C-alpha cells in the first residue's frame, strides 16, 4: 500500500506521485530481453536459475530507483518531521520490502 501511494500519489492527503516503479520499468525493461537471453545461454537454459537471477536483478533495479528518486521534493513540514529531505525513504520499510518470487507450475 505504501508503494502504491508513493507511485500514484494521494491528492487528498497532499502526497504527489513519485513514480519510482514506472520510471524504473521505462528505463530498464529494454535491457531485460538481451539480459535474459544471455543468462539462459550462460546457465545452460536452467530456467529456475535464470528466473531467480532475473528476479534479483530487477529487485535491485527497483531498490536503486527508490534510492535515486528525488522529486518532487518533500514539503518543508515533512522534512521537519523526518529530519531529512530524501523522498521515499523514512523507515526503510518500503526499500527493505522489495523482493521477488519465482513460481513453479
N, C-alpha and C positions, 0 to 999 in steps of 0.2 A: 504494500500500500504506500509506503514511504517513497519508493522508487517511482511509482505511478504518479503520485502527487508532484514530485520533483520534475519528472519528464514532461507532464502535461500542464502543470500549474494548478492552482486552486484560487481562482479570482476572488471568490467570496472571502477567502482567508488572507488575501493580499500576497499570495505566493505566485510569482510569474513562472512560466515554463522555463526549464533548464534542460533541454533535450540531449542529455548525455548519451542515451541509448540510441536514438535515431541518428545522431551525429556519428557515433561510432560505426553503426551499420553502413551509413553512406560512405564513410571514409575507408573502412576496412574490408567490406564484403567483396569488392572487386578482386582482392588478393586471394580470397578463400578458394576458388576452384583450382588454381595452379598449386596452391599450398597443399590442398587435399590430394591432388594427383601425385605430387612429389612424395608426400608421406606414404601413399599407397605403394609406390614403387620401392621406397626405402624400407618399408616394413613388410615386403612380400605379400601385400594385399591382406594383411591381418587387420580386418576392419574393426575389430574390437579395440585394438591398439591405436589404429588411426583415429577412430572417433574419440577415444579418450584424449589423445594428443590435440585434436581439433577443439574439443570442449575446453581443455585447459588453456589453449591459446586464445580462444575467443573470450573466455572469462578474464584472462589477463588484459586483453584489449579493452574490455568493458571497465575493469578496475582503473586502467590508465585513463580512460575517458572521464570517469568520475573525478579523478585527481586533477586532470587538466581543465575541466570545465570551470570557468571563472566569470561567466556572465549569464544573465545580467547580475550586476553587483548586488550584494545584500543591502537591505535597508539599514540605516545607521542604528535603529533600535535593535535589530538582530545582531549587528556587530557588537553593540554594547552588551547585550545579553550573553553572547557566546564568548566574547573576548578576543575574537579574531574575525577576519573578513573573508575567509575561504568558503564559497558556496559548496553545497552537497556534502560537507564534512562537519559533523557535530560530535556525535558519539563514536563514529566509526562503524556503527551497526550496518548501514547500507553497504559500505565498501566491503566489510567482512562477510556479508551475506551473499555476495556474488559467488555462484557455484554452477556446476553443470551436472547432468546425469545422462549416461548412455543406457538406453533401454534395450533389452534383448527381447525379441518376439519369437 
